[in-house]
Amino acid sequence: MPTTSDFAAIVELQQFKRLFEEQEEKTRIRLEEKEEQIAGLHVALRQRDEQMEEVKARLQELAQERERLRGDYNRLRQEAQEKIDKLMERIKELNQKLMGGGGDTSAERKTGIFR
């Protein structure tokens, strides 16, 4: 025949089992929350990595654009300097004609109506 001490032990074991199951449920819920947080962090990391790749690509595009603009600037500067040099040479020629070559041009001027 079962005794009251056996019944008390059974009740105590049932309480331990219930407490264990409650603790197990709480642990499972906490683990699920942690997994959700980890998944969210993975998504955030992926997004950050994608943004970094976009920024790197944009930086590379900007560097290429900068190099192209530098080349254009140097080419335009060279062309402008060449034009300046040609104009300076032309000015020198015209000044020499005005100063030194007056004999040839004066004869042309005397033949006109305004002497």
Phi, psi and omega per residue, in radians:
M1 nan 2.411 3.136
P2 -1.258 2.513 3.137
T3 -1.776 2.945 -3.138
T4 -1.163 -0.520 3.114
S5 -1.186 -0.599 3.071
D6 -1.152 -0.735 3.118
F7 -1.105 -0.747 3.123
A8 -1.111 -0.673 3.123
A9 -1.170 -0.677 3.121
I10 -1.142 -0.756 3.124
V11 -1.103 -0.743 -3.141
E12 -1.112 -0.747 3.112
L13 -1.131 -0.641 3.106
Q14 -1.158 -0.669 3.093
Q15 -1.129 -0.761 3.100
F16 -1.062 -0.729 3.137
K17 -1.106 -0.753 3.127
R18 -1.112 -0.792 3.112
L19 -1.091 -0.719 3.117
F20 -1.090 -0.769 3.137
E21 -1.137 -0.692 3.090
E22 -1.102 -0.767 3.128
Q23 -1.126 -0.681 3.122
E24 -1.126 -0.700 3.112
E25 -1.130 -0.777 3.108
K26 -1.062 -0.733 3.130
T27 -1.136 -0.730 3.113
R28 -1.079 -0.755 3.128
I29 -1.103 -0.769 3.119
R30 -1.091 -0.713 3.109
L31 -1.116 -0.707 3.095
E32 -1.088 -0.737 3.106
E33 -1.087 -0.734 3.122
K34 -1.104 -0.733 3.121
E35 -1.080 -0.711 3.097
E36 -1.105 -0.737 3.109
Q37 -1.100 -0.737 3.131
I38 -1.109 -0.755 3.124
A39 -1.090 -0.727 3.090
G40 -1.079 -0.704 3.112
L41 -1.164 -0.658 3.086
H42 -1.090 -0.746 3.113
V43 -1.089 -0.792 3.138
A44 -1.079 -0.700 3.103
L45 -1.130 -0.733 3.109
R46 -1.080 -0.772 3.127
Q47 -1.097 -0.741 3.125
R48 -1.110 -0.711 3.105
D49 -1.105 -0.720 3.109
E50 -1.114 -0.741 3.104
Q51 -1.092 -0.699 3.126
M52 -1.114 -0.711 3.117
E53 -1.123 -0.707 3.099
E54 -1.100 -0.742 3.132
V55 -1.132 -0.727 3.110
K56 -1.075 -0.760 3.133
A57 -1.108 -0.742 3.140
R58 -1.139 -0.698 3.097
L59 -1.095 -0.704 3.118
Q60 -1.137 -0.735 3.090
E61 -1.059 -0.770 -3.134
L62 -1.135 -0.657 3.113
A63 -1.132 -0.723 3.100
Q64 -1.126 -0.727 3.109
E65 -1.097 -0.723 3.119
R66 -1.070 -0.770 3.134
E67 -1.134 -0.691 3.103
R68 -1.099 -0.773 3.133
L69 -1.143 -0.648 3.077
R70 -1.085 -0.765 3.102
G71 -1.072 -0.785 3.104
D72 -1.068 -0.759 -3.137
Y73 -1.070 -0.818 3.141
N74 -1.098 -0.727 3.123
R75 -1.107 -0.815 3.135
L76 -1.127 -0.681 3.112
R77 -1.108 -0.740 3.120
Q78 -1.109 -0.797 3.127
E79 -1.071 -0.756 3.128
A80 -1.103 -0.718 3.131
Q81 -1.129 -0.697 3.100
E82 -1.094 -0.746 3.101
K83 -1.108 -0.731 3.112
I84 -1.079 -0.774 3.133
D85 -1.078 -0.751 3.112
K86 -1.104 -0.757 3.126
L87 -1.132 -0.690 3.106
M88 -1.106 -0.707 3.108
E89 -1.124 -0.741 3.123
R90 -1.116 -0.710 3.098
I91 -1.078 -0.750 3.114
K92 -1.056 -0.785 3.128
E93 -1.054 -0.804 -3.131
L94 -1.135 -0.692 3.095
N95 -1.120 -0.694 3.121
Q96 -1.135 -0.689 3.098
K97 -1.115 -0.710 3.141
L98 -1.203 -0.713 -3.056
M99 -1.511 -0.927 -2.978
G100 -1.685 -0.599 -3.039
G101 -1.674 0.603 -3.080
G102 -1.210 -0.439 -3.109
G103 -1.095 -0.765 -3.112
D104 -1.234 -0.727 -3.080
T105 -1.355 -0.446 -3.135
S106 -1.205 -0.602 3.104
A107 -1.139 -0.662 3.105
E108 -1.167 -0.632 -3.119
R109 -1.241 -0.632 -3.095
K110 -1.220 -0.393 -3.129
T111 -1.396 -0.273 -3.125
G112 -1.348 3.137 -3.130
I113 -1.351 -0.368 3.107
F114 -1.767 1.709 -3.127
R115 -1.688 nan nan
